[in-house]
Amino acid sequence: MNVLLVLLASVPVATKNVVDTHIQQLDQYLKRFDEELRRERENAAATAVLPTTSLDGSVKSGSSEGGRGGRKVEGEGVKSIHSS
């Protein structure tokens, strides 16, 4: 009977130790994650796209208004293979 009481008394202590260990692991993970996130933000800020000046002195942003993009006009593009 005494052995059973000792075992029952040790269960809460063992549970507390497991929980404490897990909390410490989570704290370490969170600390590493915060450091990694801070480094990524610093790197992103350091490599941000800045406006550039062209040879004629005009300022260009990172996006282009010209180029291949734009709205397609109906009737242009791939022709249908179906015949009327």
HELIX and SHEET records of a PDB file:
HELIX    1   1 ASN A    2  ALA A   46  1                                  45    
SHEET    1   A 2 THR A  52  THR A  53  0                                        
SHEET    2   A 2 VAL A  59  LYS A  60 -1                                        
END                                                                             
